[in-house]
Structure formats: structure tokens, C-alpha cells
């Protein structure tokens, strides 16, 4: 990612919480995705962004794509020169990412990519699942045909991904967003959105593992979409809990960590 920061630059590899392009069907997609939509149509659907938010997503993309590895320093001047923006929005973006837990500030050293742990992922996923469960209970678990259709469309796009973990994160966010936003609780939605970087932690792994993660997402999300069709609150809540906790359990098994350290 070089040159001036440009929303129409097809090189941007990753669109996350606040930096999402949609195609003509309302699904997340890069401008270069070949959907047949005009750039002007896609640009019209970009979520409202400040310069700080766009810089924030650029830095987040570098972390997810492992251009910035855990422990590496983030130099404001380097970011400024690469993106062609002043250091003010960069400082604001770094403060936001620090608040989210993606980076950390050390006195006399500056900002660096935080070294997150399995415990961090467990906490994030426990909170996200709890927020989504609260949302489902709030609206009674009943989805409209349009909402289910949107889920199906996102699920279909997930099934077409092979190793594009940036687009996967975007699809994952959009599908779960349908659930959380149906609650209508602005504070709940904000709290949930701020935890989306949990997926970034999950993707900060080897290239082979990330490809495996992408491949299994269709099947694990199909379980959620299918249970949402039932309108059964308890079944939906159980499926959401299992969806998040199964990821933690899988990582525990891979790392030979005892489940006594966590509560499921």
C-alpha cells in the first residue's frame, strides 16, 4: 500500500468495521471484485468515514496482513509518508487502535503492535457472543425474509473465498452485524463493533492456518444462518455461543492448553 490514501485504490487488501465497500447487491466487496458494478455505484455505498477512520483501517490492514508483526514499532512519520496524510489523523487513529487493544504505547518507545494471547481472544469472543445473545433475546429471534436473504448472500460469498482472509473478515462482520443491529440498541452495537479486532487476532497466524480458517467459514456460518431460520431463541443463542467458543477450544487443542484456564 503506497502513495496517497485513496478510497478508490483497488490495492487496499482489507476492509473491516468502518471501512467496507459493498457491491450492487449490498454485499461487501473490493472495487476490483469484478461484480459489474460501476465504481461510482460502489463509492455511493461507502460507510461515512473521517480521515482518522480511514487511516485506522489502513494500519489495521497492515497488522492483519502481517506487514506489521506483533512487537514491531509503528512509526508515525513512515505512515504519514506512505499514506500522504498529516500526523494528526495518524495519532488519532493510533489512540483508537490502542483503546481497542491492537497496539500498545510504551513511554520513551512509542507505539507498537500488541502481542495478543489466547486469553485475549477468549475474552473478546466471550463478550461478542454475549452481546449477540442479548440482541437475539431483545428482538425475540425472529428474522425477516429480507434479513435471511442477506445472510444467504453473504454466506454464498463466503463459500467462494479460498485464501482471502481480508474479504472473509468483512463477510463475517456483515453477517453478524445483521444480528446485533436488529436489537436497535446503539450502545450495544457500538460495544460489539469495537471488538471486531478479535478476528484480526485470529488471523495473525501462519499463512497455512489462515487458509484453513477461510476454508471452514462457510460451514460454521451456515449453522448460524440455518438456526436463525427457526426463530427459536434458545437454539440461536446456543449456536452463537458454540460458534465463538469452538474457535477458542480448537486453538487450545492445537497449543495443548488445559481447559481449566477458561470457563465455557
C-alpha positions as CSV (number, residue, x, y, z in Angstrom):
1,X,0.0,0.0,0.0
2,X,1.9,3.0,-1.2
3,X,1.1,6.5,-2.5
4,X,-1.7,8.8,-1.4
5,X,-4.6,7.4,0.6
6,X,-7.4,7.0,-2.0
7,X,-10.7,5.3,-1.4
8,X,-10.9,4.2,-5.0
9,X,-7.5,2.5,-4.8
10,X,-8.2,-1.2,-5.6
11,X,-4.9,-2.2,-3.8
12,X,-6.4,-1.9,-0.3
13,X,-6.5,-5.5,0.8
14,X,-8.8,-5.4,3.8
15,X,-12.0,-3.7,4.8
16,X,-13.1,-4.0,8.3
17,X,-15.6,-2.5,10.8
18,X,-15.8,1.0,9.4
19,X,-14.2,0.6,6.0
20,X,-16.5,-1.6,4.0
21,X,-17.2,-1.4,0.3
22,X,-20.4,-3.1,-1.0
23,X,-21.4,-4.3,-4.4
24,X,-24.6,-3.6,-6.2
25,X,-26.3,-6.3,-4.1
26,X,-25.3,-4.7,-0.9
27,X,-22.6,-7.3,-0.2
28,X,-19.0,-6.5,1.0
29,X,-16.6,-6.4,-1.9
30,X,-13.4,-4.8,-3.2
31,X,-13.7,-2.4,-6.0
32,X,-11.7,-4.8,-8.1
33,X,-14.1,-7.6,-7.4
34,X,-15.5,-7.8,-10.9
35,X,-19.1,-7.7,-9.9
36,X,-20.0,-5.5,-12.9
37,X,-20.8,-2.5,-10.7
38,X,-19.5,0.9,-11.6
39,X,-17.0,2.4,-9.1
40,X,-19.4,5.4,-8.7
41,X,-22.1,3.0,-7.6
42,X,-19.8,1.3,-5.0
43,X,-18.5,4.6,-3.8
44,X,-22.0,5.8,-3.1
45,X,-22.4,3.0,-0.6
46,X,-19.2,3.5,1.4
47,X,-19.9,4.0,5.1
48,X,-19.3,7.6,6.2
49,X,-15.7,7.9,7.3
50,X,-13.4,10.5,8.8
51,X,-9.8,10.7,7.7
52,X,-8.8,9.2,11.1
53,X,-11.0,6.2,10.5
54,X,-9.5,5.6,7.0
55,X,-6.0,5.8,8.4
56,X,-7.1,3.5,11.3
57,X,-8.2,0.8,8.8
58,X,-5.0,1.1,6.8
59,X,-3.0,0.4,9.9
60,X,-5.3,-2.4,10.9
61,X,-4.9,-4.0,7.5
62,X,-1.1,-3.9,7.9
63,X,-1.5,-5.8,11.2
64,X,-3.9,-8.4,9.8
65,X,-1.8,-8.9,6.7
66,X,1.3,-9.3,8.8
67,X,3.1,-6.3,7.3
68,X,3.3,-5.1,10.9
69,X,4.1,-8.1,13.2
70,X,3.5,-8.3,17.0
71,X,6.1,-6.3,18.8
72,X,7.0,-4.1,15.8
73,X,7.1,-0.3,16.2
74,X,4.7,1.8,14.3
75,X,6.4,5.0,13.2
76,X,4.1,7.9,12.6
77,X,6.4,9.5,10.0
78,X,6.6,6.4,7.9
79,X,2.8,6.1,7.9
80,X,2.5,9.8,7.1
81,X,4.8,9.5,4.1
82,X,3.2,6.3,2.8
83,X,-0.4,7.5,3.0
84,X,0.2,11.1,2.2
85,X,-1.6,12.4,5.3
86,X,-0.6,14.6,8.2
87,X,0.4,13.1,11.5
88,X,-2.6,14.5,13.3
89,X,-5.1,11.9,12.0
90,X,-2.4,9.2,12.4
91,X,-2.1,10.0,16.1
92,X,-5.9,9.9,16.5
93,X,-6.0,6.5,14.7
94,X,-3.3,5.1,16.9
95,X,-5.2,6.2,20.0
96,X,-8.3,4.4,18.8
97,X,-6.3,1.2,18.0
98,X,-4.7,1.4,21.4
99,X,-8.1,1.6,23.0
100,X,-9.3,-1.4,21.0
101,X,-6.2,-3.4,22.1
102,X,-4.5,-3.8,18.8
103,X,-1.5,-1.7,19.6
104,X,0.2,-0.5,22.8
105,X,2.0,2.6,23.8
106,X,5.3,2.5,25.8
107,X,6.8,5.6,27.3
108,X,10.0,6.7,25.5
109,X,9.4,4.0,22.9
110,X,6.2,4.8,21.2
111,X,3.5,2.6,19.7
112,X,4.0,-1.0,18.7
113,X,1.8,-3.9,17.6
114,X,0.4,-5.6,20.7
115,X,1.3,-9.2,21.3
116,X,-2.2,-10.7,22.0
117,X,-2.7,-14.0,23.6
118,X,-5.3,-16.8,23.5
119,X,-6.7,-15.3,26.7
120,X,-7.3,-12.1,24.9
121,X,-9.2,-13.9,22.1
122,X,-11.2,-15.8,24.7
123,X,-12.3,-12.6,26.4
124,X,-13.2,-10.9,23.1
125,X,-15.2,-13.8,21.8
126,X,-16.9,-14.3,25.2
127,X,-18.1,-10.6,25.1
128,X,-19.1,-10.7,21.4
129,X,-21.2,-13.9,21.9
130,X,-22.8,-12.4,25.0
131,X,-23.7,-9.2,23.1
132,X,-25.2,-11.1,20.2
133,X,-27.1,-13.3,22.5
134,X,-28.5,-10.2,24.3
135,X,-29.6,-8.9,20.9
136,X,-31.4,-12.1,20.0
137,X,-33.2,-12.2,23.3
138,X,-34.2,-8.5,22.8
139,X,-35.9,-8.9,19.5
140,X,-37.2,-12.4,20.1
141,X,-35.1,-14.3,17.5
142,X,-37.5,-13.5,14.6
143,X,-35.7,-12.5,11.4
144,X,-37.5,-11.2,8.3
145,X,-37.2,-12.9,4.9
146,X,-35.1,-10.0,3.7
147,X,-32.6,-10.4,6.6
148,X,-32.4,-14.1,5.9
149,X,-31.8,-13.4,2.2
150,X,-29.0,-11.1,3.1
151,X,-27.4,-13.7,5.3
152,X,-27.7,-16.3,2.5
153,X,-26.0,-13.9,0.1
154,X,-23.1,-13.2,2.4
155,X,-22.9,-17.0,3.1
156,X,-22.7,-17.6,-0.6
157,X,-19.8,-15.1,-1.0
158,X,-18.0,-16.8,1.9
159,X,-18.2,-20.1,0.1
160,X,-16.4,-18.6,-2.9
161,X,-13.4,-17.4,-0.9
162,X,-10.3,-19.5,-1.0
163,X,-7.5,-17.6,0.8
164,X,-8.7,-14.1,1.0
165,X,-8.9,-13.5,4.8
166,X,-9.5,-9.8,4.3
167,X,-12.7,-10.4,2.5
168,X,-13.6,-13.1,4.9
169,X,-13.4,-10.8,7.9
170,X,-15.6,-8.4,6.0
171,X,-18.2,-11.1,5.3
172,X,-18.0,-12.3,8.9
173,X,-18.6,-8.8,10.2
174,X,-21.6,-8.1,7.9
175,X,-23.3,-11.4,8.7
176,X,-23.1,-11.0,12.5
177,X,-23.9,-7.3,12.1
178,X,-27.4,-8.2,10.9
179,X,-28.0,-10.0,14.2
180,X,-26.6,-7.3,16.5
181,X,-28.2,-4.3,14.7
182,X,-31.6,-5.9,14.8
183,X,-31.6,-5.2,18.6
184,X,-31.8,-1.5,17.8
185,X,-29.6,-0.8,20.9
186,X,-27.0,1.8,19.8
187,X,-24.7,1.3,22.8
188,X,-24.8,-2.5,22.4
189,X,-24.0,-2.2,18.7
190,X,-21.1,0.2,19.4
191,X,-19.7,-2.1,22.1
192,X,-19.9,-5.1,19.8
193,X,-18.3,-3.2,16.9
194,X,-15.3,-2.2,19.0
195,X,-14.5,-5.9,19.5
196,X,-14.2,-6.7,15.8
197,X,-10.4,-6.7,16.1
198,X,-10.8,-10.2,17.7
199,X,-10.8,-11.5,14.2
200,X,-7.6,-9.7,13.5
201,X,-6.0,-11.6,16.4
202,X,-7.3,-14.9,14.9
203,X,-5.8,-14.1,11.5
204,X,-2.4,-13.2,12.9
205,X,-1.1,-16.7,12.4
206,X,0.7,-18.7,9.7
207,X,-0.3,-18.4,6.1
208,X,-1.3,-22.1,6.1
209,X,-3.5,-21.7,9.1
210,X,-5.2,-18.6,7.7
211,X,-6.1,-20.6,4.6
212,X,-7.6,-23.3,6.7
213,X,-9.6,-20.7,8.6
214,X,-11.0,-19.2,5.4
215,X,-12.0,-22.7,4.1
216,X,-14.1,-23.7,7.1
217,X,-16.0,-20.4,7.5
218,X,-18.8,-21.3,5.1
219,X,-19.8,-24.4,7.1
220,X,-19.6,-22.8,10.5
221,X,-21.6,-19.8,9.5
222,X,-24.2,-21.9,7.7
223,X,-25.0,-23.4,11.1
224,X,-25.9,-19.9,12.3
225,X,-27.9,-19.0,9.3
226,X,-29.9,-22.3,9.4
227,X,-30.7,-21.9,13.1
228,X,-31.7,-18.2,12.6
229,X,-34.4,-19.5,10.2
230,X,-36.0,-21.5,13.0
231,X,-36.8,-18.4,15.1
232,X,-36.1,-20.4,18.2
233,X,-34.3,-18.0,20.6
234,X,-32.7,-20.7,22.7
235,X,-31.3,-22.6,19.7
236,X,-30.0,-19.4,18.2
237,X,-28.3,-18.4,21.4
238,X,-26.7,-21.8,21.9
239,X,-25.4,-21.8,18.3
240,X,-23.8,-18.3,18.8
241,X,-22.1,-19.4,21.9
242,X,-20.8,-22.6,20.3
243,X,-19.7,-20.6,17.2
244,X,-17.4,-18.4,19.2
245,X,-16.2,-20.8,21.9
246,X,-15.4,-23.6,19.4
247,X,-12.7,-21.4,17.9
248,X,-11.1,-20.9,21.3
249,X,-11.3,-24.6,22.1
250,X,-9.7,-25.5,18.7
251,X,-6.8,-23.2,19.4
252,X,-6.5,-24.7,22.9
253,X,-6.2,-28.1,21.5
254,X,-3.6,-27.0,19.0
255,X,-1.5,-25.4,21.7
256,X,-2.1,-28.2,24.3
257,X,-3.6,-25.8,26.8
258,X,-5.8,-27.2,29.5
259,X,-9.5,-26.0,29.6
260,X,-9.2,-25.4,33.3
261,X,-7.8,-22.0,32.4
262,X,-11.1,-21.0,30.8
263,X,-14.8,-21.1,31.6
264,X,-17.1,-22.2,28.9
